[in-house]
Every structure is written in C-alpha cells, then in structure tokens.
C-alpha cells in the first residue's frame, strides 16, 4: 500500500497540469502574434520553430509523463527525435544551398 502512495506522489498534481496548459496557451498566443507582426517576418521561421519545440517538450514531459518515468524511456524517445531533427535540418541546408546555386 505504501508503495502505491509513493508512486502516486511522484506524478504531477492537477495544478501542475493547469499551469502547463496555461503556459502552452501563452506560447500559442505568442506564435500567433509573431506571425502577424511585420517586424518579425525576417526571423519568423526560426522563432516559430523554437516556440514549437518548447511546446513539444512541455507536452512530452508532462502529458506523456516522460518527466516522471525512467530515463531510459526519455532516451528511447529523444534519441531518434534528435536524429530526425538533425536529418531535417541537414536537408533544409542542402535544399537552400541548391536553390542559391541555381539562382
């Protein structure tokens, strides 16, 4: 019985989930605001990518409970994610360079 109480205490409270949800709403509002401000058009994509990555990390850590699970599961999820991100960024650089060479 005491093991169940200890395990249940390791997870986040309802208040934590509500705070994370409020942070996600604020980040979404910032994303929408950044999209409509003309001054941010030059850095629009990097800013939106960073904000989306922060939202993704919050959702994975709290709503998918990786923050409270064994670190192996976080590695099992995060390792391939980092590899996929590296491949995607590499492809963007390759295609950007190919477009610049054709011009």
Phi and psi in radians as a Rosetta constraint file:
Dihedral C 1 N 2 CA 2 C 2 CIRCULARHARMONIC -1.189 0.35
Dihedral N 2 CA 2 C 2 N 3 CIRCULARHARMONIC -0.475 0.35
Dihedral C 2 N 3 CA 3 C 3 CIRCULARHARMONIC -1.155 0.35
Dihedral N 3 CA 3 C 3 N 4 CIRCULARHARMONIC -0.646 0.35
Dihedral C 3 N 4 CA 4 C 4 CIRCULARHARMONIC -1.178 0.35
Dihedral N 4 CA 4 C 4 N 5 CIRCULARHARMONIC -0.676 0.35
Dihedral C 4 N 5 CA 5 C 5 CIRCULARHARMONIC -1.153 0.35
Dihedral N 5 CA 5 C 5 N 6 CIRCULARHARMONIC -0.733 0.35
Dihedral C 5 N 6 CA 6 C 6 CIRCULARHARMONIC -1.126 0.35
Dihedral N 6 CA 6 C 6 N 7 CIRCULARHARMONIC -0.695 0.35
Dihedral C 6 N 7 CA 7 C 7 CIRCULARHARMONIC -1.215 0.35
Dihedral N 7 CA 7 C 7 N 8 CIRCULARHARMONIC -0.653 0.35
Dihedral C 7 N 8 CA 8 C 8 CIRCULARHARMONIC -1.214 0.35
Dihedral N 8 CA 8 C 8 N 9 CIRCULARHARMONIC -0.560 0.35
Dihedral C 8 N 9 CA 9 C 9 CIRCULARHARMONIC -1.224 0.35
Dihedral N 9 CA 9 C 9 N 10 CIRCULARHARMONIC -0.326 0.35
Dihedral C 9 N 10 CA 10 C 10 CIRCULARHARMONIC -1.323 0.35
Dihedral N 10 CA 10 C 10 N 11 CIRCULARHARMONIC -0.366 0.35
Dihedral C 10 N 11 CA 11 C 11 CIRCULARHARMONIC -1.509 0.35
Dihedral N 11 CA 11 C 11 N 12 CIRCULARHARMONIC 2.850 0.35
Dihedral C 11 N 12 CA 12 C 12 CIRCULARHARMONIC -1.245 0.35
Dihedral N 12 CA 12 C 12 N 13 CIRCULARHARMONIC 2.743 0.35
Dihedral C 12 N 13 CA 13 C 13 CIRCULARHARMONIC -1.561 0.35
Dihedral N 13 CA 13 C 13 N 14 CIRCULARHARMONIC 2.994 0.35
Dihedral C 13 N 14 CA 14 C 14 CIRCULARHARMONIC -1.058 0.35
Dihedral N 14 CA 14 C 14 N 15 CIRCULARHARMONIC -0.667 0.35
Dihedral C 14 N 15 CA 15 C 15 CIRCULARHARMONIC -1.056 0.35
Dihedral N 15 CA 15 C 15 N 16 CIRCULARHARMONIC -0.667 0.35
Dihedral C 15 N 16 CA 16 C 16 CIRCULARHARMONIC -1.120 0.35
Dihedral N 16 CA 16 C 16 N 17 CIRCULARHARMONIC -0.771 0.35
Dihedral C 16 N 17 CA 17 C 17 CIRCULARHARMONIC -1.104 0.35
Dihedral N 17 CA 17 C 17 N 18 CIRCULARHARMONIC -0.654 0.35
Dihedral C 17 N 18 CA 18 C 18 CIRCULARHARMONIC -1.189 0.35
Dihedral N 18 CA 18 C 18 N 19 CIRCULARHARMONIC -0.678 0.35
Dihedral C 18 N 19 CA 19 C 19 CIRCULARHARMONIC -1.140 0.35
Dihedral N 19 CA 19 C 19 N 20 CIRCULARHARMONIC -0.730 0.35
Dihedral C 19 N 20 CA 20 C 20 CIRCULARHARMONIC -1.103 0.35
Dihedral N 20 CA 20 C 20 N 21 CIRCULARHARMONIC -0.723 0.35
Dihedral C 20 N 21 CA 21 C 21 CIRCULARHARMONIC -1.091 0.35
Dihedral N 21 CA 21 C 21 N 22 CIRCULARHARMONIC -0.700 0.35
Dihedral C 21 N 22 CA 22 C 22 CIRCULARHARMONIC -1.131 0.35
Dihedral N 22 CA 22 C 22 N 23 CIRCULARHARMONIC -0.689 0.35
Dihedral C 22 N 23 CA 23 C 23 CIRCULARHARMONIC -1.136 0.35
Dihedral N 23 CA 23 C 23 N 24 CIRCULARHARMONIC -0.706 0.35
Dihedral C 23 N 24 CA 24 C 24 CIRCULARHARMONIC -1.112 0.35
Dihedral N 24 CA 24 C 24 N 25 CIRCULARHARMONIC -0.677 0.35
Dihedral C 24 N 25 CA 25 C 25 CIRCULARHARMONIC -1.129 0.35
Dihedral N 25 CA 25 C 25 N 26 CIRCULARHARMONIC -0.746 0.35
Dihedral C 25 N 26 CA 26 C 26 CIRCULARHARMONIC -1.114 0.35
Dihedral N 26 CA 26 C 26 N 27 CIRCULARHARMONIC -0.723 0.35
Dihedral C 26 N 27 CA 27 C 27 CIRCULARHARMONIC -1.123 0.35
Dihedral N 27 CA 27 C 27 N 28 CIRCULARHARMONIC -0.684 0.35
Dihedral C 27 N 28 CA 28 C 28 CIRCULARHARMONIC -1.109 0.35
Dihedral N 28 CA 28 C 28 N 29 CIRCULARHARMONIC -0.724 0.35
Dihedral C 28 N 29 CA 29 C 29 CIRCULARHARMONIC -1.111 0.35
Dihedral N 29 CA 29 C 29 N 30 CIRCULARHARMONIC -0.670 0.35
Dihedral C 29 N 30 CA 30 C 30 CIRCULARHARMONIC -1.129 0.35
Dihedral N 30 CA 30 C 30 N 31 CIRCULARHARMONIC -0.711 0.35
Dihedral C 30 N 31 CA 31 C 31 CIRCULARHARMONIC -1.054 0.35
Dihedral N 31 CA 31 C 31 N 32 CIRCULARHARMONIC -0.776 0.35
Dihedral C 31 N 32 CA 32 C 32 CIRCULARHARMONIC -1.131 0.35
Dihedral N 32 CA 32 C 32 N 33 CIRCULARHARMONIC -0.738 0.35
Dihedral C 32 N 33 CA 33 C 33 CIRCULARHARMONIC -1.100 0.35
Dihedral N 33 CA 33 C 33 N 34 CIRCULARHARMONIC -0.744 0.35
Dihedral C 33 N 34 CA 34 C 34 CIRCULARHARMONIC -1.091 0.35
Dihedral N 34 CA 34 C 34 N 35 CIRCULARHARMONIC -0.647 0.35
Dihedral C 34 N 35 CA 35 C 35 CIRCULARHARMONIC -1.119 0.35
Dihedral N 35 CA 35 C 35 N 36 CIRCULARHARMONIC -0.617 0.35
Dihedral C 35 N 36 CA 36 C 36 CIRCULARHARMONIC -1.638 0.35
Dihedral N 36 CA 36 C 36 N 37 CIRCULARHARMONIC -0.091 0.35
Dihedral C 36 N 37 CA 37 C 37 CIRCULARHARMONIC -1.565 0.35
Dihedral N 37 CA 37 C 37 N 38 CIRCULARHARMONIC 2.056 0.35
Dihedral C 37 N 38 CA 38 C 38 CIRCULARHARMONIC -1.076 0.35
Dihedral N 38 CA 38 C 38 N 39 CIRCULARHARMONIC -0.490 0.35
Dihedral C 38 N 39 CA 39 C 39 CIRCULARHARMONIC -1.158 0.35
Dihedral N 39 CA 39 C 39 N 40 CIRCULARHARMONIC -0.409 0.35
Dihedral C 39 N 40 CA 40 C 40 CIRCULARHARMONIC -1.597 0.35
Dihedral N 40 CA 40 C 40 N 41 CIRCULARHARMONIC 0.054 0.35
Dihedral C 40 N 41 CA 41 C 41 CIRCULARHARMONIC -1.087 0.35
Dihedral N 41 CA 41 C 41 N 42 CIRCULARHARMONIC -0.529 0.35
Dihedral C 41 N 42 CA 42 C 42 CIRCULARHARMONIC -1.276 0.35
Dihedral N 42 CA 42 C 42 N 43 CIRCULARHARMONIC -0.483 0.35
Dihedral C 42 N 43 CA 43 C 43 CIRCULARHARMONIC -2.031 0.35
Dihedral N 43 CA 43 C 43 N 44 CIRCULARHARMONIC 0.380 0.35
Dihedral C 43 N 44 CA 44 C 44 CIRCULARHARMONIC -1.038 0.35
Dihedral N 44 CA 44 C 44 N 45 CIRCULARHARMONIC -0.901 0.35
Dihedral C 44 N 45 CA 45 C 45 CIRCULARHARMONIC -1.131 0.35
Dihedral N 45 CA 45 C 45 N 46 CIRCULARHARMONIC -0.846 0.35
Dihedral C 45 N 46 CA 46 C 46 CIRCULARHARMONIC -1.071 0.35
Dihedral N 46 CA 46 C 46 N 47 CIRCULARHARMONIC -0.695 0.35
Dihedral C 46 N 47 CA 47 C 47 CIRCULARHARMONIC -1.124 0.35
Dihedral N 47 CA 47 C 47 N 48 CIRCULARHARMONIC -0.783 0.35
Dihedral C 47 N 48 CA 48 C 48 CIRCULARHARMONIC -1.147 0.35
Dihedral N 48 CA 48 C 48 N 49 CIRCULARHARMONIC -0.636 0.35
Dihedral C 48 N 49 CA 49 C 49 CIRCULARHARMONIC -1.138 0.35
Dihedral N 49 CA 49 C 49 N 50 CIRCULARHARMONIC -0.732 0.35
Dihedral C 49 N 50 CA 50 C 50 CIRCULARHARMONIC -1.153 0.35
Dihedral N 50 CA 50 C 50 N 51 CIRCULARHARMONIC -0.793 0.35
Dihedral C 50 N 51 CA 51 C 51 CIRCULARHARMONIC -1.104 0.35
Dihedral N 51 CA 51 C 51 N 52 CIRCULARHARMONIC -0.675 0.35
Dihedral C 51 N 52 CA 52 C 52 CIRCULARHARMONIC -1.163 0.35
Dihedral N 52 CA 52 C 52 N 53 CIRCULARHARMONIC -0.658 0.35
Dihedral C 52 N 53 CA 53 C 53 CIRCULARHARMONIC -1.130 0.35
Dihedral N 53 CA 53 C 53 N 54 CIRCULARHARMONIC -0.687 0.35
Dihedral C 53 N 54 CA 54 C 54 CIRCULARHARMONIC -1.121 0.35
Dihedral N 54 CA 54 C 54 N 55 CIRCULARHARMONIC -0.767 0.35
Dihedral C 54 N 55 CA 55 C 55 CIRCULARHARMONIC -1.079 0.35
Dihedral N 55 CA 55 C 55 N 56 CIRCULARHARMONIC -0.760 0.35
Dihedral C 55 N 56 CA 56 C 56 CIRCULARHARMONIC -1.040 0.35
Dihedral N 56 CA 56 C 56 N 57 CIRCULARHARMONIC -0.796 0.35
Dihedral C 56 N 57 CA 57 C 57 CIRCULARHARMONIC -1.087 0.35
Dihedral N 57 CA 57 C 57 N 58 CIRCULARHARMONIC -0.736 0.35
Dihedral C 57 N 58 CA 58 C 58 CIRCULARHARMONIC -1.106 0.35
Dihedral N 58 CA 58 C 58 N 59 CIRCULARHARMONIC -0.768 0.35
Dihedral C 58 N 59 CA 59 C 59 CIRCULARHARMONIC -1.111 0.35
Dihedral N 59 CA 59 C 59 N 60 CIRCULARHARMONIC -0.774 0.35
Dihedral C 59 N 60 CA 60 C 60 CIRCULARHARMONIC -1.153 0.35
Dihedral N 60 CA 60 C 60 N 61 CIRCULARHARMONIC -0.763 0.35
Dihedral C 60 N 61 CA 61 C 61 CIRCULARHARMONIC -1.168 0.35
Dihedral N 61 CA 61 C 61 N 62 CIRCULARHARMONIC -0.766 0.35
Dihedral C 61 N 62 CA 62 C 62 CIRCULARHARMONIC -1.719 0.35
Dihedral N 62 CA 62 C 62 N 63 CIRCULARHARMONIC -0.859 0.35
Dihedral C 62 N 63 CA 63 C 63 CIRCULARHARMONIC -1.406 0.35
Dihedral N 63 CA 63 C 63 N 64 CIRCULARHARMONIC -0.421 0.35
Dihedral C 63 N 64 CA 64 C 64 CIRCULARHARMONIC -1.727 0.35
Dihedral N 64 CA 64 C 64 N 65 CIRCULARHARMONIC 0.038 0.35
Dihedral C 64 N 65 CA 65 C 65 CIRCULARHARMONIC 1.111 0.35
Dihedral N 65 CA 65 C 65 N 66 CIRCULARHARMONIC 0.385 0.35
Dihedral C 65 N 66 CA 66 C 66 CIRCULARHARMONIC -1.198 0.35
Dihedral N 66 CA 66 C 66 N 67 CIRCULARHARMONIC -0.437 0.35
Dihedral C 66 N 67 CA 67 C 67 CIRCULARHARMONIC -1.127 0.35
Dihedral N 67 CA 67 C 67 N 68 CIRCULARHARMONIC -0.515 0.35
Dihedral C 67 N 68 CA 68 C 68 CIRCULARHARMONIC -1.818 0.35
Dihedral N 68 CA 68 C 68 N 69 CIRCULARHARMONIC -0.075 0.35
Dihedral C 68 N 69 CA 69 C 69 CIRCULARHARMONIC -1.584 0.35
Dihedral N 69 CA 69 C 69 N 70 CIRCULARHARMONIC 3.132 0.35
Dihedral C 69 N 70 CA 70 C 70 CIRCULARHARMONIC -1.071 0.35
Dihedral N 70 CA 70 C 70 N 71 CIRCULARHARMONIC 2.502 0.35
Dihedral C 70 N 71 CA 71 C 71 CIRCULARHARMONIC -1.086 0.35
Dihedral N 71 CA 71 C 71 N 72 CIRCULARHARMONIC -0.439 0.35
Dihedral C 71 N 72 CA 72 C 72 CIRCULARHARMONIC -1.062 0.35
Dihedral N 72 CA 72 C 72 N 73 CIRCULARHARMONIC -0.684 0.35
Dihedral C 72 N 73 CA 73 C 73 CIRCULARHARMONIC -1.178 0.35
Dihedral N 73 CA 73 C 73 N 74 CIRCULARHARMONIC -0.646 0.35
Dihedral C 73 N 74 CA 74 C 74 CIRCULARHARMONIC -1.126 0.35
Dihedral N 74 CA 74 C 74 N 75 CIRCULARHARMONIC -0.710 0.35
Dihedral C 74 N 75 CA 75 C 75 CIRCULARHARMONIC -1.157 0.35
Dihedral N 75 CA 75 C 75 N 76 CIRCULARHARMONIC -0.724 0.35
Dihedral C 75 N 76 CA 76 C 76 CIRCULARHARMONIC -1.095 0.35
Dihedral N 76 CA 76 C 76 N 77 CIRCULARHARMONIC -0.562 0.35
Dihedral C 76 N 77 CA 77 C 77 CIRCULARHARMONIC -1.500 0.35
Dihedral N 77 CA 77 C 77 N 78 CIRCULARHARMONIC -0.745 0.35
Dihedral C 77 N 78 CA 78 C 78 CIRCULARHARMONIC -1.347 0.35
Dihedral N 78 CA 78 C 78 N 79 CIRCULARHARMONIC -0.589 0.35
Dihedral C 78 N 79 CA 79 C 79 CIRCULARHARMONIC -1.031 0.35
Dihedral N 79 CA 79 C 79 N 80 CIRCULARHARMONIC -0.997 0.35
Dihedral C 79 N 80 CA 80 C 80 CIRCULARHARMONIC -1.097 0.35
Dihedral N 80 CA 80 C 80 N 81 CIRCULARHARMONIC -0.543 0.35
Dihedral C 80 N 81 CA 81 C 81 CIRCULARHARMONIC -1.120 0.35
Dihedral N 81 CA 81 C 81 N 82 CIRCULARHARMONIC -0.758 0.35
Dihedral C 81 N 82 CA 82 C 82 CIRCULARHARMONIC -1.146 0.35
Dihedral N 82 CA 82 C 82 N 83 CIRCULARHARMONIC -0.694 0.35
Dihedral C 82 N 83 CA 83 C 83 CIRCULARHARMONIC -1.094 0.35
Dihedral N 83 CA 83 C 83 N 84 CIRCULARHARMONIC -0.773 0.35
Dihedral C 83 N 84 CA 84 C 84 CIRCULARHARMONIC -1.107 0.35
Dihedral N 84 CA 84 C 84 N 85 CIRCULARHARMONIC -0.706 0.35
Dihedral C 84 N 85 CA 85 C 85 CIRCULARHARMONIC -1.096 0.35
Dihedral N 85 CA 85 C 85 N 86 CIRCULARHARMONIC -0.740 0.35
Dihedral C 85 N 86 CA 86 C 86 CIRCULARHARMONIC -1.102 0.35
Dihedral N 86 CA 86 C 86 N 87 CIRCULARHARMONIC -0.713 0.35
Dihedral C 86 N 87 CA 87 C 87 CIRCULARHARMONIC -1.138 0.35
Dihedral N 87 CA 87 C 87 N 88 CIRCULARHARMONIC -0.764 0.35
Dihedral C 87 N 88 CA 88 C 88 CIRCULARHARMONIC -1.102 0.35
Dihedral N 88 CA 88 C 88 N 89 CIRCULARHARMONIC -0.767 0.35
Dihedral C 88 N 89 CA 89 C 89 CIRCULARHARMONIC -1.147 0.35
Dihedral N 89 CA 89 C 89 N 90 CIRCULARHARMONIC -0.691 0.35
Dihedral C 89 N 90 CA 90 C 90 CIRCULARHARMONIC -1.072 0.35
Dihedral N 90 CA 90 C 90 N 91 CIRCULARHARMONIC -0.762 0.35
Dihedral C 90 N 91 CA 91 C 91 CIRCULARHARMONIC -1.109 0.35
Dihedral N 91 CA 91 C 91 N 92 CIRCULARHARMONIC -0.657 0.35
Dihedral C 91 N 92 CA 92 C 92 CIRCULARHARMONIC -1.082 0.35
Dihedral N 92 CA 92 C 92 N 93 CIRCULARHARMONIC -0.753 0.35
Dihedral C 92 N 93 CA 93 C 93 CIRCULARHARMONIC -1.144 0.35
Dihedral N 93 CA 93 C 93 N 94 CIRCULARHARMONIC -0.689 0.35
Dihedral C 93 N 94 CA 94 C 94 CIRCULARHARMONIC -1.108 0.35
Dihedral N 94 CA 94 C 94 N 95 CIRCULARHARMONIC -0.838 0.35
Dihedral C 94 N 95 CA 95 C 95 CIRCULARHARMONIC -1.218 0.35
Dihedral N 95 CA 95 C 95 N 96 CIRCULARHARMONIC -0.610 0.35
Dihedral C 95 N 96 CA 96 C 96 CIRCULARHARMONIC -1.113 0.35
Dihedral N 96 CA 96 C 96 N 97 CIRCULARHARMONIC -0.733 0.35
Dihedral C 96 N 97 CA 97 C 97 CIRCULARHARMONIC -1.155 0.35
Dihedral N 97 CA 97 C 97 N 98 CIRCULARHARMONIC -0.662 0.35
Dihedral C 97 N 98 CA 98 C 98 CIRCULARHARMONIC -1.166 0.35
Dihedral N 98 CA 98 C 98 N 99 CIRCULARHARMONIC -0.648 0.35
Dihedral C 98 N 99 CA 99 C 99 CIRCULARHARMONIC -1.183 0.35
Dihedral N 99 CA 99 C 99 N 100 CIRCULARHARMONIC -0.709 0.35
Dihedral C 99 N 100 CA 100 C 100 CIRCULARHARMONIC -1.156 0.35
Dihedral N 100 CA 100 C 100 N 101 CIRCULARHARMONIC -0.605 0.35
Dihedral C 100 N 101 CA 101 C 101 CIRCULARHARMONIC -1.230 0.35
Dihedral N 101 CA 101 C 101 N 102 CIRCULARHARMONIC -0.601 0.35
Dihedral C 101 N 102 CA 102 C 102 CIRCULARHARMONIC -1.267 0.35
Dihedral N 102 CA 102 C 102 N 103 CIRCULARHARMONIC -0.451 0.35
